[in-house]
């Protein structure tokens, strides 16, 4: 496993970045659920097909020249007793092909996935502001630093780093402002943004850069939008980031990773479900 070394690295392979033990945005969700869930994620967490496709889109947009180096691509056909047949994951031969690719690559996709990702990338490059942003930046920049408050090692990998902004590429179901705002909240993208902003600030005398999303839809016509994270969302993201980092620091110090409370705790339905009409409950 590569050792933690504070600094900025522009050409670090993704596999090496992942292998460095440090707090990152990917830990926030599980840490805020419980330390035990975080520990399970670290030991047993697997990349989902959605995550793998997202990584494929990242490569197609940001570093297309690395496609064959970092992605295993399943063939569209295979030979069975000398007969060419469509690739079928239920076939023993096909499962063996996929296993061998999985041993060599962290991500394995189909040719159909690649074609779809290429179409999405083409739309990103054709988008006025997205193409302008990507034309200026350094791609997949890895940053490692020690948090001043908790003294914990931290890391972040920035999709596109420009002198005047941090850009994060997201593949999504719906890039329209309203739906994407809800997706951003549900998936904690604003907390991830806080980590990236802190990464740059920690290594550049507390300089804060604006944070932007480049968003492209999975389905045709693969709509593209660009957004700057607003001033009301960043503090909420910073709160989640700092809260998760505090939990991480406590667990690392104690080397204990508990799940939920051992005691009876009060609980209520969400605020929106507590509202009662003035005339009282309908069934009264």
PyMOL commands that set and color helices and strands:
alter all, ss='L'
color gray80, all
select helices_A, chain A and resi 14-19+25-33+35-44+49-62+64-70+92-104+111-126+128-136+177-187+189-203+231-254+271-274
alter helices_A, ss='H'
color red, helices_A
select strands_A, chain A and resi 7-9+71-74+77-80+83-86+107-110+138-146+153-162+165-172+211-217+224-228
alter strands_A, ss='S'
color yellow, strands_A
deselect
rebuild
show_as cartoon
